[in-house]
Each structure stands twice: as structure tokens, then as C-alpha cells.
Amino acid sequence: MATKITVKDFRDMKGSGHKISMLTAYDASMARLLDESKVDALLVGDSLGMVVLGYDSTVPVTMEQMLHHAGAVSRGTERSLVIGDMPFGSYQVSIEQTVANGVRFLKEAGCDCIKLEGGEEVCDGVRALVRAGVPVMGHLGLTPQTAGQLGGFKVQGKDMRAARKLVADARALEAAGAFAMVLECVPGPLAEVITEVVTIPTIGIGAGAGCDGQVLVTNDMLGLFEKFTPGFVKQYLKLSPDIKNAVQAFTREIDSNEFPASEHTFGSNEDFSRLLDEFR
């Protein structure tokens, strides 16, 4: 059995010379493939709302949906750190609600930790979660759950005032007890500054190479999600055309009676000759 990566291991990767790898996973089968490929962390992202459930944003995703998928990922993982993404509405109402929902990710879904979006405004919740024994990863820059308030899916921190706010938020998250943070759609030089001023790992997505690690949505990276591809994504494969070609070949072979062939069929006419003669 592979040695499990812990929150402490993850945090200790900063400054170790090892760049952290992180990908999203939403089911046990993909989690197993990624885990066996030695990805450091699997994020059960609320991005599942768009790439799995067909929503136009992450906002409609519920706690029950997140727990359902997070549990599947946990069951498919042996080595990677599993991070459950707190969905919109699960940590905005009260500290009590925040802690209760964070605990559910660990207790019911088997996650190792949780992730939530926001800076100084969520730090009271971060402190409460950490006190309750729930490790927290932060998320700054473009925060998809509140993208409407940010003017849409745009790069954040482009002017000095916004940049200083992101640095202050990063320091506040660290002080509140976060063990790491995602930096999304942040100018590369700013992400590099944040990485230098905090002692916890930064994981970039559209934030340049200066972060301590990188994360991508697996469906984007493998070319499975065709609705749109963010500019920061590198597609290592383009599986959608291959899948369509395979499905079209399947339907053609059914229509032409090529599939199923004898090697895909149990039994033979000889085995059942007496029974076949009886009914013919």
C-alpha cells in the first residue's frame, strides 16, 4: 500500500525542491488513475457543477452533491491528499454552519481537509475550522463562487491596490491557520510575491510558474470538456474526439451485427443444441 500524504507532508513540500501537483477528481475510477500516477493532491472541486452536473456555474452545487462525489474520490485514493471543496452557501451563514459542514467532509466523505474561497472575510471561519480539527486550504484571486462580484472570470490583482489586498488576504489566511492556498488567475509576478511572503504552499492555476505547485481541472487537461477551455490550461490530451470516434464505431458495429462477436458471447450453439432444437 502506498504511503498516504498528510496535511503536514503537503505543507512541508514548500521549500523542499519538489513542486506540488494537484488535479481535480469527481469519481473513484478517475481518482484511482490519478492516485496511481502519483499526483500529490486530489481536489474534489465544486467545478463538478460545470464539468459533471451541467450547471452554468459552481453556485448551484450543494453540500450533498459534494459529499457524494468526495466520498467516491476518497474510496478510490490511497496515496494522494484528498481535498473537499466547500460549496457556495456552506460557510457564509454562520461560524457554526461552517464548522459543521467542514466536519462532514472529514467524517462522512473521508476527506483529509477542506478548501474554501475568500480572504480576510472568511478568516474567522478558518480559525474555527482549524480549532475543530479540520485542516483548511484557502483560495484567493479569481474565486468562482463570487465571480459575479469580481466582474466575471477575469484576472485579479492587476493594479497595486488590488495586489496589496491579495497579499494582505494571503497573510491573513496564513495567520488564521490555513495550511496552503490556491492562487487563481493572478498575475505571475504577484503570485511569486505572495509565495515569498507566506510560509505555506501556494498552488497556482493561471498564476504563473512562481507558485509552489500547480492545479488544473482534469477534464480540461485531458480535453474532455469542450464547452470552453481557459487560456491558462495546457491540454496534454484531447480525448473528446477519440471518445466520439469510439462511440460511433460501437454504434456502427451494432448496426452491422459485428458486435457482439463470438468472443464477446457466452456459450455456443453446440452447448445448447438440444434446447435450441426443442424451441425451434
C-alpha positions in Angstrom: 0.0 0.0 0.0 1.2 3.5 -0.9 2.3 5.8 1.9 -0.5 8.4 2.4 0.4 12.1 2.0 -0.8 14.1 5.1 -1.5 17.7 5.5 1.9 18.1 7.3 3.6 16.4 4.3 1.9 18.7 2.0 2.9 21.8 3.9 6.5 20.6 4.3 6.8 20.3 0.5 7.2 24.1 0.4 10.9 24.8 0.0 11.7 21.1 -0.4 12.7 21.5 -4.1 9.6 19.5 -5.0 6.8 21.2 -7.0 3.4 20.1 -5.8 1.0 18.6 -8.3 -2.8 18.8 -7.9 -5.7 17.7 -10.1 -9.4 17.6 -9.7 -11.3 14.3 -9.3 -15.0 13.6 -9.0 -15.3 9.8 -9.0 -13.5 6.7 -7.8 -12.3 5.5 -11.2 -10.5 8.7 -12.1 -9.2 9.2 -8.6 -7.6 5.7 -8.7 -5.9 6.6 -12.0 -4.6 9.9 -10.8 -3.5 8.4 -7.4 -1.6 5.6 -9.1 0.1 8.3 -11.3 1.4 9.8 -8.0 -0.4 13.2 -8.1 0.3 14.8 -4.7 -3.3 16.0 -4.1 -6.8 15.5 -5.5 -9.3 18.3 -5.2 -12.9 17.3 -5.3 -13.8 20.7 -6.7 -17.2 22.4 -6.9 -16.2 22.7 -10.5 -18.0 19.4 -10.8 -21.1 21.6 -11.1 -20.0 22.7 -14.5 -18.0 19.7 -15.8 -20.1 16.8 -14.4 -23.5 18.1 -13.4 -24.1 20.5 -16.3 -24.7 23.8 -14.4 -23.6 27.1 -15.8 -21.6 27.9 -12.7 -20.4 26.4 -9.4 -23.1 28.3 -7.4 -25.9 25.7 -7.5 -23.7 22.8 -6.2 -25.0 21.5 -2.8 -23.3 20.0 0.2 -25.0 16.7 -0.5 -23.6 16.6 -4.1 -20.1 17.5 -2.8 -20.2 14.8 -0.1 -21.4 12.2 -2.6 -18.5 12.8 -5.0 -15.9 13.4 -2.3 -16.8 10.1 -0.8 -16.3 8.4 -4.1 -12.9 10.0 -4.6 -11.8 9.1 -1.1 -12.6 5.5 -1.7 -10.6 5.5 -4.9 -7.5 7.0 -3.3 -4.6 5.5 -1.3 -1.7 8.0 -1.6 -2.9 11.5 -2.6 -4.1 14.1 -0.2 -7.9 14.5 -0.8 -9.4 18.0 -0.5 -13.1 18.6 -0.3 -14.3 21.9 -1.8 -16.8 23.8 0.4 -19.7 24.8 -1.9 -21.3 28.2 -2.0 -23.7 28.7 0.9 -22.0 26.1 3.1 -19.8 28.6 5.0 -21.3 32.0 4.6 -24.2 31.9 7.1 -22.5 31.4 10.4 -19.4 30.0 12.1 -21.4 27.1 13.4 -22.6 26.2 9.9 -19.0 26.5 8.6 -17.6 24.1 11.2 -20.5 21.6 10.9 -20.1 21.4 7.1 -16.3 21.2 7.3 -16.6 18.3 9.7 -18.9 16.5 7.4 -16.3 16.4 4.7 -13.9 14.6 7.0 -16.4 12.4 8.9 -18.8 11.4 6.1 -16.7 11.7 2.9 -13.3 10.7 4.2 -11.5 13.8 3.0 -8.2 14.8 4.5 -9.0 18.6 4.5 -11.3 21.2 3.0 -10.9 24.2 0.8 -12.8 27.5 0.9 -12.7 30.7 -1.1 -12.0 34.2 0.3 -9.6 36.3 2.2 -9.9 38.2 5.5 -13.7 37.9 5.4 -13.5 34.1 5.9 -10.7 34.1 8.5 -13.0 33.7 11.5 -14.4 30.6 9.9 -10.9 29.3 9.1 -9.8 29.7 12.7 -12.9 27.9 13.9 -12.4 25.0 11.5 -8.8 24.6 12.5 -9.7 24.7 16.2 -12.2 21.9 15.4 -9.5 19.8 13.8 -10.4 20.5 10.1 -7.4 21.4 8.1 -8.1 24.3 5.7 -6.7 25.3 2.3 -7.5 28.8 1.2 -8.4 30.2 -2.3 -7.6 33.7 -3.5 -7.7 35.6 -6.7 -10.5 34.6 -9.0 -13.0 32.9 -6.7 -15.5 31.2 -9.0 -18.3 31.2 -6.4 -18.3 35.0 -6.3 -17.1 35.7 -9.8 -20.1 38.0 -10.4 -18.9 40.4 -7.8 -15.4 40.3 -9.4 -16.7 41.3 -12.8 -16.7 37.8 -14.2 -14.0 35.3 -14.8 -11.1 37.8 -15.1 -7.5 38.1 -13.9 -7.4 39.6 -10.4 -4.9 41.8 -8.7 -3.8 43.7 -11.8 -3.4 47.1 -10.1 -1.4 48.0 -7.0 -4.4 48.4 -4.7 -5.9 45.0 -5.7 -2.4 43.4 -5.5 -1.8 44.8 -1.9 -5.3 43.4 -0.9 -4.4 39.9 -2.2 -1.1 40.0 -0.3 -3.0 41.1 2.9 -5.5 38.3 2.4 -2.8 35.7 1.9 -1.1 36.8 5.1 -4.5 36.8 6.9 -5.3 33.2 5.8 -1.9 32.0 6.9 -2.3 33.7 10.3 -5.8 32.1 10.7 -4.2 28.7 10.3 -4.6 27.7 6.6 -2.0 25.1 5.7 -1.9 26.1 2.0 -3.7 28.3 -0.6 -4.8 28.3 -4.2 -4.0 31.4 -6.3 -6.3 31.5 -9.3 -5.9 33.9 -12.3 -3.4 36.2 -10.6 -0.5 37.9 -12.5 2.6 35.7 -12.3 4.8 38.3 -10.6 2.2 39.0 -7.9 1.7 35.2 -7.3 5.5 35.0 -6.9 5.5 37.8 -4.3 2.7 36.1 -2.3 4.6 32.8 -2.5 7.6 34.5 -1.0 5.8 36.3 1.8 3.9 33.4 3.2 5.4 30.2 4.7 2.6 27.9 3.5 2.4 26.4 0.0 0.8 28.3 -2.9 -0.9 26.3 -5.6 -1.3 28.2 -8.9 -4.0 27.9 -11.5 -3.4 30.6 -14.1 -0.9 32.2 -11.8 2.5 31.5 -13.4 5.4 29.2 -12.5 6.4 31.0 -9.3 4.0 29.2 -7.1 4.9 26.1 -5.0 2.7 23.9 -7.1 0.0 23.8 -9.8 -3.5 22.6 -10.2 -5.8 22.0 -13.2 -9.2 20.7 -13.8 -8.6 17.2 -15.0 -11.4 17.3 -17.6 -9.7 20.4 -19.1 -6.2 18.9 -19.0 -7.4 15.7 -20.7 -9.6 17.5 -23.3 -12.8 16.1 -22.0 -14.7 19.3 -21.5 -15.4 21.1 -24.8 -17.8 23.9 -23.7 -14.8 26.2 -23.2 -11.1 25.9 -22.3 -9.5 28.6 -20.1 -6.4 30.3 -21.5 -4.2 29.0 -18.8 -4.9 25.3 -19.5 -2.5 23.1 -21.2 -4.3 20.1 -22.8 -2.0 17.1 -22.5 -4.6 15.0 -24.4 -7.7 15.7 -26.5 -9.9 12.8 -25.6 -13.2 14.1 -26.7 -12.7 13.3 -30.4 -11.4 9.8 -29.6 -14.4 9.1 -27.4 -16.8 10.2 -30.1 -15.0 8.1 -32.7 -15.1 5.1 -30.4 -18.8 5.5 -29.7 -19.6 6.0 -33.4 -17.6 2.8 -34.2 -19.6 1.0 -31.4 -23.0 2.1 -32.9 -21.9 1.1 -36.5 -20.8 -2.4 -35.4 -24.1 -2.9 -33.6 -26.0 -1.9 -36.7 -23.8 -4.2 -38.9 -24.0 -7.1 -36.4 -20.2 -7.1 -36.0 -20.6 -6.6 -32.3 -21.0 -8.7 -30.2 -18.9 -11.3 -31.9 -18.4 -14.9 -30.8 -15.5 -13.9 -28.4 -17.9 -11.5 -26.6 -20.7 -14.1 -26.2 -21.1 -16.8 -23.6 -21.9 -20.3 -24.6 -22.2 -21.8 -28.1 -24.8 -23.4 -30.3 -23.3 -26.8 -29.6 -23.7 -26.3 -25.8 -27.4 -25.5 -26.2 -28.2 -27.5 -29.4 -30.8 -29.8 -27.7 -32.6 -26.8 -26.1 -32.5 -24.8 -29.3 -34.0 -27.8 -31.2 -36.8 -28.0 -28.6 -37.9 -24.5 -29.2 -37.4 -24.3 -33.0 
